[in-house]
């Protein structure tokens, strides 16, 4: 029994490493494909409802227009918020330089020298290389989304035929398990986005109100940034608390005020992410927090920003499919979040 457990664990580890290697090497194809499948699961109910009333191609056109409009709105919000804040940070660059000089002098007085390290690794050449990398990434982003939308169009056209083929060419048990797992996965994806949207709205509203009450400039922009970034677990909320803190460094004279702003923003993120979100999602999206953290950072390393966004849905899909097959159900039981507590007799 013990040897079987070791063999199973070793097999799972080797398969995970192999999948990660293939995903890293084939990111140009697999990253947009995975995101496309996720979008298909979200928008399929709209497509299915429309094509019962209008021709399939017209339903597809309406669905794609709605999808692209949603993507453009979210992108525009992010660009607007970061653009406004970024312009202010560039304008206050001299003040940040003065803060940096004070920090370096304080470290020098305590026997810690970082000026040489900064000059060696963070010079003008480094800044130019980073700017070129960002420009290249922006150019690649357009191609990425075009490929993703192409996958979405082709996938929406094939959903019905794939369901028929599964019933026709697979055994009844296999087709039943596959279709049931697929249906539950899409249901969880939609629930995930519903919960994430509600929590993002709450986070954006609270951050904007707090920024306005604390006297931080760009309160509306900070709320919009917090709303958009909250769709990326862990990394997004951290960035949404870091940038307002950086702005606070030029707005307040005491470090206590800066620390208080940073702590308050983290409290908002913690309460919503660790209390309200599990309360709203319930057992439908129950998943081990350690697996959430691992998924976010693993897929961020594999696919960058898109991996950070899609990491948790990938974990949800894997757990859902594992739960529908007896041989892999133990994986879903192990990483499916905390088990519901049994009622204690005599309490």
C-alpha positions as a printed Julia matrix, in Angstrom:
347×3 Matrix{Float64}:
   0.0    0.0     0.0
   2.81   2.34    0.91
   4.72   1.54   -2.29
   1.56   2.2    -4.35
   1.23   5.63   -2.73
   4.87   6.46   -3.5
   4.48   5.32   -7.11
   1.3    7.37   -7.53
   2.87  10.49   -6.01
   5.97  10.07   -8.2
   3.81   9.66  -11.29
   1.8   12.79  -10.5
   5.02  14.74   -9.94
   6.56  13.57  -13.22
   3.37  14.33  -15.15
   3.19  17.81  -13.6
   6.81  18.54  -14.54
   6.2   17.28  -18.09
   3.05  19.38  -18.47
   4.86  22.45  -17.17
   7.75  21.92  -19.58
   5.44  21.47  -22.58
   3.33  24.48  -21.55
   6.47  26.62  -21.23
   7.89  25.55  -24.57
   4.57  25.83  -26.45
   3.31  29.0   -24.76
   2.6   30.7   -28.11
  -0.04  28.04  -28.86
  -1.2   26.77  -25.47
  -1.55  30.09  -23.6
  -4.12  31.64  -26.0
  -5.78  28.23  -26.4
  -6.29  27.85  -22.65
  -7.56  31.41  -22.27
  -9.82  30.86  -25.29
 -11.35  27.75  -23.7
 -11.96  29.73  -20.51
 -13.71  32.51  -22.44
 -15.8   29.94  -24.34
 -17.0   28.48  -21.04
 -18.0   31.96  -19.87
 -19.84  33.14  -23.0
 -21.36  29.85  -24.17
 -24.69  30.39  -22.33
 -25.15  33.64  -24.28
 -24.27  31.93  -27.56
 -26.55  28.98  -26.81
 -29.49  31.2   -25.9
 -29.08  33.4   -28.98
 -28.78  30.6   -31.51
 -32.15  29.23  -30.38
 -33.75  32.47  -31.57
 -31.56  33.67  -34.46
 -29.26  31.99  -37.02
 -26.09  30.51  -35.57
 -23.73  32.89  -37.4
 -25.67  35.94  -36.22
 -25.63  34.58  -32.67
 -21.87  34.07  -32.97
 -21.41  37.62  -34.22
 -23.41  39.1   -31.32
 -21.53  36.96  -28.79
 -18.14  37.99  -30.18
 -19.09  41.67  -30.23
 -20.12  41.44  -26.58
 -16.91  39.57  -25.72
 -14.61  42.01  -27.5
 -16.47  44.98  -26.0
 -15.98  43.57  -22.5
 -12.26  43.02  -23.1
 -11.85  46.53  -24.52
 -13.67  48.09  -21.56
 -11.48  46.32  -19.02
  -8.32  47.17  -20.95
  -9.38  50.8   -21.27
 -10.04  51.06  -17.55
  -6.6   49.66  -16.74
  -4.85  51.93  -19.27
  -6.76  54.99  -18.04
  -6.05  54.34  -14.37
  -2.37  53.47  -14.76
  -1.89  56.26  -17.3
  -3.18  58.93  -14.94
  -1.22  57.62  -11.98
   1.91  56.96  -14.05
   1.92  60.54  -15.34
   1.81  61.81  -11.76
   4.65  59.52  -10.68
   6.8   60.73  -13.59
   6.0   64.33  -12.68
   7.09  63.69   -9.06
  10.28  61.89  -10.11
  12.47  64.51   -8.4
  10.68  63.97   -5.11
  11.2   60.21   -5.39
  14.86  60.87   -6.13
  15.1   62.95   -2.96
  13.42  60.19   -0.93
  15.84  57.67   -2.41
  18.81  59.89   -1.53
  17.58  60.19    2.06
  17.14  56.43    2.26
  20.67  55.79    0.9
  22.18  58.3     3.35
  20.35  56.63    6.24
  21.7   53.23    5.19
  25.22  54.64    4.81
  25.05  56.04    8.31
  24.24  52.53    9.57
  27.07  50.91    7.62
  25.01  49.63    4.66
  26.02  50.78    1.19
  23.74  50.14   -1.81
  24.76  53.03   -4.08
  27.36  50.89   -5.87
  24.93  48.02   -6.34
  22.29  50.38   -7.74
  24.74  51.97  -10.15
  25.94  48.56  -11.32
  22.58  46.92  -11.99
  20.05  49.76  -12.38
  21.69  52.17  -14.79
  20.37  53.93  -17.89
  21.12  50.92  -20.08
  19.03  48.72  -17.8
  16.13  51.17  -18.01
  16.34  51.25  -21.82
  16.33  47.45  -22.0
  13.29  47.3   -19.72
  11.49  49.89  -21.88
  12.25  47.87  -25.03
  11.02  44.69  -23.35
   7.76  46.39  -22.36
   7.28  47.69  -25.91
   7.84  44.2   -27.31
   5.42  42.75  -24.79
   2.73  45.25  -25.83
   3.21  44.31  -29.49
   2.95  40.64  -28.58
  -0.19  41.27  -26.55
  -2.16  42.28  -29.64
  -1.15  39.09  -31.45
  -1.97  37.04  -28.36
  -5.52  38.4   -28.17
  -6.11  38.0   -31.9
  -5.13  34.32  -31.67
  -7.25  33.89  -28.53
 -10.33  35.39  -30.18
  -9.78  33.15  -33.21
  -9.82  30.14  -30.88
 -13.0   31.46  -29.26
 -14.77  31.81  -32.62
 -13.76  28.31  -33.75
 -14.59  26.81  -30.36
 -18.07  28.32  -30.18
 -18.81  26.89  -33.61
 -17.72  23.41  -32.52
 -19.32  23.01  -29.06
 -22.47  21.27  -30.28
 -20.62  18.95  -32.66
 -18.09  18.02  -29.96
 -20.93  17.03  -27.65
 -22.49  14.87  -30.35
 -19.15  13.25  -31.21
 -18.47  12.45  -27.56
 -21.78  10.6   -27.32
 -21.28   8.86  -30.67
 -17.66   7.69  -30.46
 -17.06   7.18  -26.74
 -18.53   4.53  -24.49
 -21.63   5.62  -22.57
 -19.73   5.76  -19.27
 -16.8    7.71  -20.74
 -18.99  10.19  -22.58
 -21.19  10.67  -19.54
 -18.2   11.37  -17.29
 -16.56  13.67  -19.85
 -19.69  15.72  -20.52
 -20.58  15.93  -16.84
 -17.07  17.09  -15.92
 -17.08  19.63  -18.75
 -20.49  20.99  -17.74
 -19.47  21.3   -14.09
 -16.18  22.95  -15.06
 -17.93  25.61  -17.13
 -20.41  26.16  -14.3
 -17.52  26.68  -11.87
 -15.8   29.03  -14.31
 -18.9   31.22  -14.52
 -19.33  31.13  -10.75
 -15.65  32.03  -10.34
 -15.99  35.07  -12.59
 -19.24  36.09  -10.92
 -17.67  35.97   -7.46
 -14.46  37.6    -8.67
 -16.44  40.44  -10.27
 -18.49  41.08   -7.13
 -15.38  41.06   -4.96
 -13.54  43.3    -7.41
 -16.38  45.82   -7.3
 -16.32  45.75   -3.5
 -12.54  46.1    -3.42
 -12.51  48.96   -5.91
 -15.25  50.82   -4.04
 -13.58  50.44   -0.63
 -10.12  51.36   -1.93
 -11.49  54.43   -3.72
 -13.43  55.56   -0.63
 -10.42  54.99    1.62
  -8.09  56.88   -0.75
 -10.53  59.79   -0.85
 -10.88  59.82    2.93
  -7.13  59.59    3.49
  -6.5   62.54    1.18
  -4.67  60.56   -1.52
  -4.87  62.08   -5.01
  -6.51  60.0    -7.77
  -8.97  58.26   -5.45
 -11.17  57.25   -8.39
  -8.16  55.95  -10.32
  -7.01  53.86   -7.35
 -10.47  52.35   -7.09
 -10.49  51.46  -10.79
  -6.98  49.96  -10.57
  -7.95  47.89   -7.52
 -11.08  46.69   -9.34
  -9.15  45.56  -12.44
  -6.18  44.02  -10.62
  -8.36  42.06   -8.21
  -9.06  39.6   -11.04
  -5.46  38.39  -10.6
  -5.19  36.58   -7.22
  -2.36  37.54   -4.85
  -0.3   39.48   -7.39
  -3.04  41.96   -8.36
  -4.02  42.96   -4.79
  -0.34  43.36   -3.88
   0.24  45.75   -6.79
  -3.0   47.58   -5.94
  -1.66  48.29   -2.44
   1.95  49.0    -3.43
   1.36  51.83   -5.9
  -0.9   53.96   -3.64
   1.74  53.54   -0.93
   4.42  54.85   -3.3
   2.27  57.88   -4.07
   1.66  58.42   -0.35
   5.43  58.71    0.14
   5.38  62.02   -1.76
   2.13  63.28   -0.21
   2.78  62.81    3.51
   5.73  63.92    5.59
   5.68  61.12    8.2
   6.53  57.5     7.54
   3.83  56.53   10.07
   1.15  57.86    7.71
   2.62  55.9     4.78
   2.71  52.69    6.86
  -0.87  53.3     8.01
  -2.07  53.65    4.41
  -0.23  50.48    3.35
  -1.64  48.55    6.33
  -5.19  49.82    5.77
  -5.16  48.85    2.1
  -3.93  45.37    3.04
  -6.71  45.05    5.6
  -9.27  45.81    2.88
  -7.72  43.19    0.6
  -7.5   40.63    3.4
 -11.08  41.02    4.6
 -12.53  40.75    1.1
 -10.19  38.03   -0.16
 -10.01  35.84    2.95
 -13.47  36.32    4.46
 -16.09  37.7     2.08
 -15.0   35.82   -1.04
 -15.04  32.31    0.54
 -18.37  33.2     2.16
 -19.91  34.12   -1.2
 -18.39  31.3    -3.24
 -19.08  28.57   -0.67
 -18.29  24.94   -1.46
 -18.8   25.45   -5.2
 -15.31  26.91   -5.54
 -13.72  25.16   -2.57
 -10.01  24.75   -3.26
  -6.96  24.47   -1.07
  -5.34  27.91   -0.46
  -1.91  26.35   -0.95
  -3.0   25.07   -4.37
  -4.33  28.53   -5.27
  -0.99  30.1    -4.35
   0.97  27.43   -6.2
  -1.23  27.72   -9.29
  -0.91  31.5    -9.47
   2.87  31.59   -9.16
   3.47  28.48  -11.26
   1.4   29.67  -14.22
   2.77  33.21  -13.82
   6.23  31.74  -14.26
   5.07  29.71  -17.27
   2.9   32.29  -19.09
   3.4   35.61  -17.34
   0.41  37.88  -16.68
  -2.03  35.62  -18.53
  -0.88  32.67  -16.45
  -1.54  34.65  -13.26
  -5.11  35.25  -14.41
  -5.84  31.75  -15.69
  -3.94  29.78  -13.02
  -6.83  29.32  -10.59
  -9.37  28.33  -13.32
  -6.87  25.72  -14.56
  -6.66  24.29  -11.03
 -10.46  24.28  -10.76
 -10.77  22.44  -14.06
  -8.19  19.8   -13.07
  -9.86  19.17   -9.71
 -13.3   18.96  -11.32
 -12.22  16.39  -13.89
 -10.34  14.4   -11.24
 -13.5   14.26   -9.12
 -15.44  12.59  -11.97
 -13.05   9.64  -12.34
 -12.61   7.09   -9.52
  -8.88   6.64  -10.13
  -8.14  10.34   -9.62
 -10.87  11.3    -7.17
  -8.35  11.33   -4.31
  -6.66  14.37   -5.9
  -9.92  16.33   -5.78
 -10.51  15.21   -2.2
  -6.98  16.2    -1.18
  -6.88  19.67   -2.78
 -10.59  20.52   -2.8
 -10.4   22.84    0.2
 -11.37  22.09    3.77
 -14.01  19.43    4.25
 -17.31  20.57    5.75
 -17.36  20.11    9.5
 -19.65  17.43   10.82
 -22.14  18.45   13.44
 -21.18  17.33   16.91
 -23.75  15.41   18.87
 -24.9   16.92   22.11
 -23.71  20.41   21.2
